[in-house]
Amino acid sequence: MEATLRWAPVTAIAPVAWGATYLVTHRYLPADHPLYGAAIRALPAGLLLLLVRRRLPHGSWWWRSLLLGTLNMGAFFALVYLAAQTLPTSVASTIMATSPVVMMLFAWAALSERPRAAHVAGAVIGIAGVGLLLLRGATAVNATGVLASVLAMTMSSFGYVLAKKWSASVDVFSLTAWQLVAGGVVLVPVAVAVEGAPPALDGPALLGFGFVTVVGTALAFAAWFTGLRHLSAGTVGLIGLLNPLTGVLLGTVVAGETLTAQQVCGLVLVFAGILLGQPVATRLLARVRAPRLAISRAPRPSPGTAGTTPGTAPTAAPRSTPPPPPDRERRPASP
């Protein structure tokens, strides 16, 4: 329980920062250069963490960093940008919200972390809450965008589980830095080939990229992989539901958007799903149920004590004492 109370708030930094990244990206970053945007987000953040830690990959971590960087950073960022361009934010976010279930399945297969009933229930409730929070009536659905969202969600979920499996002997900052640098290196040539020259950045765009790079990427992914190291994949996946929730709340506070009754219900369900999947909540529920189970399992009185008063011990029946042996006939002693 102490570990959860310590590491769950650290892990929550990541989805909260990612939720804020939606607003910054929409307002300040160039929308016509998703590949360059992803590369500028990943590569400087990785170099920053690499300067802090000053440790290069070794042995098998060269190809592991390339694989994880492609799954969790490079291809993931590009697919998310593609989904954002071709799908309404509500649809894309709802698809991404199914990642806790996918992470549980991958963790079950790769790490033998069998999903708990509370995790599954929390995921179902949380996904329902995201649906109420974001889906509003009939929306146009683009098949390419849906495929991009599903691929991004599946690839990142698999990559997070692989990172959890492999990272026992590597510190979190090095693990995060190697993946970000590898993802950025993969993205740069693709961006040059597809989008041509890099975009011109004004002052607000530079500040926006500064926030996205330092807070939304370097800090966020370091917190995320820290949580994966200390908590189960199911618990971390449910904490990730704070991502769309933060985006909606920031839109309400900063952009002046109003929440409908449906969205308020969605917020409540998302919070309930996250809390239900935390081990602390599971243990508290177990403690509440324990006295009831103890009462239901108490031994029932035997038929002979059915008439006793409740709360008092049954009175034992008096034992029947055997009759005294008959006196023997006294004979006079022989002379």
C-alpha positions, -999 to 999 in steps of 0.1 A, spaced: 0 0 0 29 24 8 44 18 -26 12 26 -43 7 58 -23 42 68 -32 44 59 -69 9 65 -81 11 103 -78 45 102 -96 30 82 -124 1 105 -127 25 133 -137 27 117 -172 -10 116 -182 -16 151 -167 13 165 -187 1 147 -219 -34 161 -213 -19 196 -212 1 189 -243 -32 187 -263 -40 223 -255 -5 236 -262 -2 216 -295 -36 229 -307 -29 265 -299 8 271 -306 24 243 -326 23 241 -365 -4 217 -375 9 210 -410 41 193 -400 32 163 -378 65 144 -385 87 174 -377 65 181 -347 71 146 -334 108 147 -341 112 181 -324 93 167 -295 113 135 -291 150 143 -300 156 174 -278 139 157 -248 161 126 -252 193 147 -256 184 167 -225 180 135 -204 211 121 -219 231 152 -208 217 148 -173 225 111 -170 256 109 -193 252 72 -200 252 55 -235 235 22 -243 256 -10 -240 253 -45 -254 218 -55 -263 204 -21 -253 214 -6 -287 188 -26 -305 164 -26 -276 165 12 -275 159 14 -313 129 -10 -310 114 7 -279 121 41 -293 102 33 -325 72 17 -306 69 42 -278 81 74 -293 88 76 -331 60 57 -347 37 64 -318 41 102 -321 36 101 -359 5 79 -357 -10 101 -330 -5 132 -352 -21 114 -381 -51 104 -360 -54 139 -347 -56 152 -383 -81 127 -396 -104 120 -366 -123 142 -341 -104 144 -308 -132 127 -290 -130 95 -312 -92 94 -311 -90 99 -273 -117 72 -267 -98 47 -288 -66 55 -269 -85 51 -236 -88 14 -243 -50 10 -237 -54 -2 -201 -71 -34 -213 -45 -40 -240 -17 -34 -215 -32 -59 -191 -34 -85 -218 2 -79 -229 14 -79 -193 -4 -112 -187 13 -128 -217 48 -113 -213 51 -107 -175 27 -133 -161 8 -104 -144 -27 -118 -143 -52 -90 -144 -72 -86 -112 -110 -83 -113 -107 -48 -99 -84 -38 -127 -108 -51 -154 -138 -35 -137 -119 -2 -134 -109 -3 -170 -145 -9 -182 -159 19 -160 -131 43 -170 -136 36 -208 -173 42 -203 -165 74 -186 -142 86 -214 -170 78 -239 -195 99 -220 -168 126 -216 -159 130 -252 -184 114 -276 -211 139 -285 -237 126 -309 -230 116 -345 -193 122 -355 -176 115 -388 -152 85 -386 -123 82 -410 -110 46 -414 -74 57 -418 -76 77 -386 -92 48 -367 -64 25 -379 -38 50 -369 -53 53 -334 -55 15 -330 -20 10 -342 -6 38 -319 -25 24 -289 -14 -12 -295 22 -4 -303 27 18 -273 10 -7 -250 33 -35 -262 63 -12 -260 55 -2 -224 53 -38 -213 86 -46 -231 102 -17 -213 89 -29 -180 103 -64 -187 137 -53 -198 145 -23 -177 153 -39 -143 191 -32 -147 188 3 -162 180 35 -145 148 53 -156 165 84 -170 188 64 -192 159 42 -203 138 72 -212 167 91 -229 177 62 -251 141 57 -264 136 93 -271 168 98 -290 162 66 -310 127 77 -318 138 111 -329 166 97 -350 140 74 -368 117 103 -373 141 129 -388 148 113 -422 111 104 -426 101 140 -419 127 153 -444 115 128 -471 78 134 -465 75 171 -454 105 187 -470 120 217 -452 113 221 -415 87 247 -405 95 282 -394 89 287 -357 78 320 -341 81 329 -304 49 312 -292 58 280 -312 92 279 -296 77 283 -261 52 256 -269 78 232 -281 98 240 -249 69 230 -228 61 199 -249 98 188 -249 107 194 -212 74 188 -194 52 168 -219 80 145 -230 111 143 -209 95 147 -175 63 129 -184 80 97 -198 105 96 -170 75 96 -145 56 70 -167 85 45 -168 91 50 -131 55 40 -125 59 9 -147 89 -1 -127 72 0 -93 35 -7 -101 17 -33 -121 9 -26 -158 -29 -27 -150 -25 0 -123 -4 22 -146 -27 18 -175 -57 30 -154 -38 60 -142 -33 69 -179 -70 77 -181 -61 110 -165 -49 120 -200 -83 128 -217 -97 139 -184 -70 166 -180 -76 177 -216 -113 182 -209 -107 200 -176 -81 224 -191 -104 231 -220 -130 241 -195 -108 262 -173 -85 278 -199 -106 278 -231 -139 286 -214 -157 255 -225 -187 243 -205 -193 209 -192 -226 192 -199 -244 168 -175 -232 139 -196 -196 150 -193 -199 154 -155 -211 118 -153 -182 108 -175 -157 126 -151 -172 107 -122 -169 74 -140 -133 80 -150 -123 89 -115 -142 58 -102 -124 35 -127 -90 49 -118 -96 46 -80 -111 11 -83 -80 -3 -100 -56 10 -74 -44 -16 -49 -51 7 -20 -88 8 -29 -88 -30 -34 -74 -35 1 -98 -11 17 -127 -30 1 -113 -62 13 -111 -48 49 -147 -36 47 -158 -71 35 -138 -90 60 -161 -85 91 -191 -94 70 -174 -126 58 -164 -134 93 -200 -131 106 -214 -151 77 -188 -179 83 -194 -180 121 -203 -215 133 -240 -221 137 -253 -234 170 -260 -271 173 -296 -283 175 -292 -289 212 -285 -252 218 -312 -238 197 -331 -223 227 -302 -204 241 -302 -166 243 -282 -149 215 -249 -136 227 -246 -160 256 -227 -193 257 -250 -223 258 -253 -239 293 -238 -273 294 -262 -301 305 -254 -315 339 -235 -348 337 -253 -378 352 -231 -393 380 -231 -430 382 -247 -445 414 -224 -455 442 -214 -491 443 -236 -512 466 -221 -519 501 -207 -553 503 -219 -576 531 -197 -575 561 -187 -609 573 -172 -615 607 -136 -621 606 -126 -657 612 -110 -664 645 
